[in-house]
Structures are given as C-alpha cells and as structure tokens.
Amino acid sequence: MLAEDFEDELTCPVCLMLFTDPRTLPCGNSHNVCLECARGLWRNQTVPALTINCPVCRATCSLANGVERLPLNLALKNMVEKLEAAQKGKPAKKTSIRKKFKCDVCEKKPAVMECVTCVVKYCEACLETCHPKERAVFKAHVVTPMEPVSNRECDTHEGQALSFFCTQCGVMVCAHCLLMGAHIEHPRISLHTAVLDRKTQLQEAMEQLKVKRNAVLEFTQRADSSIQELEQNCKQMRDQVKRECFELRDQVGRLEIKLNSVIDSHEREKCAVLMGQVEGQRQKLTIWSSLLDRAEQVIANEDGAVFLDVDTHKLDKQLRGAVEASVSPPPLANLSPGGLTLNMSPAISCVSSMHFTEFLVPPAPADLNCAEVTSTSLLLTWNCQTKRDGDHNTYIVEQAAYVLTEHQAEIPWKEIYQGVNRSCSSSGLEEQTSYRFRVCAVNSSGKGPWSQIKVFSTGVPRTPGDICLVDCTSRSLVLAWAGEPAKRTQHCTYVLEMSEEAEENRVAGNANVSSLWQEIYSGHWRTFQVGELLPEQTYRFRVCGVNSLGRGEYSPVKSFTTPAQTEEEAAWPADGEVNDESRCEDVAEQSLNAPSEAENTIDENATGNLSCSLEEEDMVPI
C-alpha cells in the first residue's frame, strides 16, 4: 500500500491541506486540525469564548488551557513527514481542471461558440442551424469562441483552491484567506452559493431586460404593422384620387364637347340669317350697278344730238323708279352669342377647393338635466363639445311619453327642438306626468349619437303606492312602496314617516297630528329598513314625494307589528342592525316580487327603454 493512499486521512478538514503541526481536539472523537487552523477557528468566533466547535463533528471543545496547549499528535505528524518525503522528486499534481460546458440547445455536445448578444452557448451543429450568420437578424450579434474555465488556485496561498466567496470584498478566496489571511472575520459564502446568487441576479436582470425588449419588440411590430397599413391606405387613396381626377377630366372633356356643339349650332343659325340678308342686297346691287353704268355712258356722250336722240326719258324713269323703290339696308343680325355667356368661376372655385376632410361627427351630449319644473313645462339643459374648431353644433331634442308597459319601445319619439342653444323648454305637458327625453348634436360631418335617455316629471310627485312589508324581525321592518322611477330622475325625493300606535292612542281621535309623525327616511330609494324597534309593537307608516314644486299627497297609512323575539334574535346586537349580505340579497329579491307593486319591469336597452320597477338599484343599502 502506498503512502499516497492515506493522503485523505492526512488532510486538515479546515484548510484541506496536509497537516502542519497537527493538534488533537477534545471533542471525544479525536479529530485533528492544524495549529494555525485552530487559532483561526478561535479568532473567528462571533462571541469570544474559551471554546471552539470541531469542524468535523461540530462538538464543543474546551480551550481552558488555550489553543497553544492543545496536545500534539506526534504520530500523525510523522506520517505527514513521510508522505511529503515520498512525494519529493515527483511532478506536481495538476491543479487546473478544465471544465467543459454543454450546448444550451441540444444539451449533449460540448459548446464551442458563445453568442454574447443572445447569451447562449452553441455546439458546431446547433450554431449552423440555430444561429446562422447569413440571416439578417444575427448579423449584428457578437459570437466568440468558448474559453475553458479552470478551477483557479489562490494567489496568496499556494495549492489552495478558491472555494469561498467574500461578500464584503466581492472576490473568491480560499480557506486560509478566511482563517489567517486578509479576509478574517469577513462575511463569506460558498462558491456554489455565490454562483447561484449571481445567476439569480443575472436572471432577474435578464427578465427585466426581456420585458423591456418584448415591449420594444411589440412596439416595433405594431409600428411596422401601422406603417404597412398606412402605406396600404395611402395607396388606396392615391388610386381613388387617380380615379376621381380621371372622372373629373372625363367630365370636363364631355362638357367641352357639349359646349362646342352648342356654339356650332348657334353659329350655323346666325350665319343662315345673315347669308339670306346678303343675297337679297347683292341682287339689288347688280341691277343698280347696270343702271348706273348705262347712265354714266349716256352722260359721258358730248354730242347733244346723240344725247337727245337716246331715250333718256326712259332711262330717267328707270333710275327714279329704282331710287323710289329702294330702302335702306336692313340691320345686320345680332352676331353676339346671346344667352351663351360662359361662367366657369364656380366650377373652378369648386375644383380648387377640393381637399381631404376629416369625418368628425359630434359626440353624444352629456349631463342632460331638468333645470326648472312647472306643472305643465320642463326646462332642459345639456353639455356637448365640438370636434372641430369653428364648427358649430346644431342640437335636436326629442320627447316621448313614459308608460309602465312592455310596449315602451313602440312609443314614437317627437322632435320638440332644433337649434344651436344648449337648452330648450318643453311646454304643454300634462300635470304629474313623466316623459322621456334624448338629445343629439349635428355638424357639417353628420349626425352624432343620441345621449342617454332621461326621465323627468311635471308638477309635484304623485301619491306613492301602498306601503308593503317585505321582511321583518323583532327589531326591524323592511318596507317598500311604488312610485316614480328611482335614480332615473333625481327630482323626486321620498319622505317616510313613522308613528307609534301606543303614542297615538294617548291622543285619541288625532291620528294625523303632525307632532305624532317622525321622519325616519328621506331619499330617492323606494325601500327602507326601519331599525331599533321593539318586539310585539305596532307602528304606523306613511310616505310622500317631494320635488322643487312642493310636497305631494301622503300614501294611505299602513300599520305593521313586529313579531316576538326569538332565541336567535336575542343574540343579535342591541341596536338591532343586522349586516348580513345574504339577507340583504333576499330582501332585494322579495322586494322585486312584492305583491303590492303595481309596476312591471321594463328592461333598458340600446333603444332607450327604461326599467322603473323596484330593481336592485332601487334598494336602499340595509
């Protein structure tokens, strides 16, 4: 058996080197450490004490006589010296162990190249298939050869592997650096833990960068898609402009031909009239010219006998007859193109003003409210924005009757206003009647959408329907009544009053004395839970509606008696309030189906119908 076979047993568990001045620890298992390593273990304790922990079994070892007094293991020291003597003259062990990385794609073959941009390692086959340089997307990537990583040794302590990481200095250290070197008492972690932590940090940074990269990638993709869509739209618009201009040129060409044909017809007509006049005058001119030539010949003859011998009397008669018969030449026909004056200014102005316009209809008016109420009229106001500067809106207001039937959608709308003002008055209405209203805006681009339908009523509110009992306990009563649609018109407020029958009995015959009635609720809801009542007591209730015109008539007085207290109710809070969501839902469901309700449910949809039955929105929070 060779001495090298005992090298592991002759290695210090702290410095991982052959023992130097080995000392035996009093841990009960006779474990050994180097003297310098024992000093380092004692100095690195967080709390100074005369004990250290065995690095092998973690048992507490007493140092009552000090570290220097730990017993020397002479046999172990001799064995180490013999081992060192046997190793003399032999080549030193290789302390550098090459580590090969595997391909990140196939995870089988060793990696030979690494893309710094992608942070991915490739083998030769995967590099050619997954990361070809010919592709445009990979041309800007930096690809470098893989450098084998070696387990480096400590520069300060020869032969010591860098197996720890000093978190304070941020460098790799060996065990001697932590026990007796420059990193004593520095916080440290194992190299494996440091690698995991650093990888975790890199992965977090990578994830953050990936998120930003994905956002930029998504933006670029959307931008590319938008550019393509823009190019396609512009191409379609160019084609449309080309077609429209071709059509316009074709129309202009046909118009030119039409106008020229009108001019030619006018020319032929005028020329025919003028040629007729010229032909008649030319015949006269021929006859008169012959008479004048003959008369000039006769007058030119100087021989008087010859002159008298000629029948001058007849010639004179012919000349005088021609003079008396002739009239002045007729006026020339009107050669100007009367009625054909060409005015192309409007067409030229229209063509020159042709341009692209943006189709921006106005939005739906908002905040349709009733500013003033009378017994027979309503003053409506609303707000609306213009889509384009300088473009004024025209508003259309329509009105329809409001009835509680399933044929609400069949009731026609009637236009009651059209103008530029953002307010109008609807008059000639019936008293204590509800009406539906809607408004829309119109500009040069077209008609905008209708506003939300609102319901407003004239006069004081109608008398609410009979009060019905929806649910009850020994301490509370849930009441409901019929009336105007809640939350659809904020101009009707309900006032619920209560009186105790026992108190009324004290004032016999004066059941309606105002001092006996106490207001317990005021709001737009049509249900209310009356709390803090006494068991087996009778209470009287009445309700009325109030708006800006005044208070309506009270409903008939109804009496309800609280039941006796049960054992379960005895455990409730003293004030009688029960905050149970399921119970509130049950109350709402019973209210919807209350037999005393005289209203029918009408669903509100896109056509503008309203629901005014005792819906969930009509339920007061209990």
Number of C-alpha atoms within 10 A of each C-alpha: 5 8 14 13 10 13 15 12 13 22 19 19 19 21 20 17 17 21 24 18 17 27 26 20 26 18 18 12 12 11 17 27 27 22 21 20 23 24 17 19 20 21 17 16 13 8 8 10 12 13 17 24 17 23 17 13 11 10 16 15 15 17 17 11 9 12 20 13 11 18 14 17 16 13 10 19 18 11 16 23 15 12 19 14 11 13 13 9 7 7 7 8 7 7 13 12 11 12 11 15 19 16 22 17 15 13 13 11 17 17 26 19 19 21 18 12 11 12 11 16 24 28 22 13 13 18 21 12 10 10 19 13 15 9 9 9 10 15 12 10 14 12 21 12 12 17 14 12 12 12 13 16 18 18 12 13 15 8 16 20 21 21 17 20 23 22 13 10 12 10 11 21 27 25 22 24 21 22 23 17 15 12 18 17 16 16 12 21 15 15 17 12 13 18 13 12 12 12 12 12 12 12 13 12 12 14 12 12 12 14 12 12 13 12 12 12 13 12 12 12 12 12 12 12 12 12 12 12 12 12 12 12 12 12 12 12 12 12 12 12 12 12 12 12 12 12 12 13 12 12 12 12 12 12 12 12 12 12 13 12 12 12 14 11 11 16 14 10 11 15 14 10 13 15 11 10 16 13 11 11 12 11 11 12 11 10 11 16 12 11 15 13 10 12 15 11 9 18 12 10 11 9 11 10 9 11 14 11 9 12 11 14 9 10 16 13 11 14 15 12 11 15 11 9 8 11 8 5 10 9 8 10 12 10 11 11 12 8 6 11 8 8 8 9 9 9 10 10 10 10 11 9 9 8 7 6 7 8 10 15 19 25 18 19 21 16 12 21 20 21 13 14 20 17 17 16 18 23 15 19 18 18 12 18 13 16 16 14 6 7 12 16 24 17 23 20 23 19 20 19 15 18 17 15 11 12 10 20 16 8 12 10 15 12 13 15 17 16 14 13 12 19 18 19 16 16 13 10 17 14 16 16 19 20 17 19 25 21 26 23 28 22 18 14 14 11 19 19 14 19 21 16 19 20 24 22 28 23 23 23 27 22 19 21 20 20 24 21 20 24 17 18 20 21 25 22 21 18 21 26 24 21 24 28 23 24 15 17 17 16 24 28 22 24 20 24 19 20 22 16 17 11 13 18 11 10 12 8 9 11 18 12 10 9 8 16 19 13 13 15 18 16 18 23 24 28 28 22 21 18 19 14 18 18 16 15 16 16 20 17 22 21 26 23 26 20 18 14 15 11 19 20 14 18 19 15 15 15 17 18 19 18 17 14 14 11 8 7 15 12 9 12 9 10 11 19 15 15 10 9 11 9 13 16 14 13 21 24 16 14 28 21 13 16 11 16 19 14 18 14 15 18 14 14 10 9 10 18 20 23 19 23 25 28 17 14 14 22 23 16 14 19
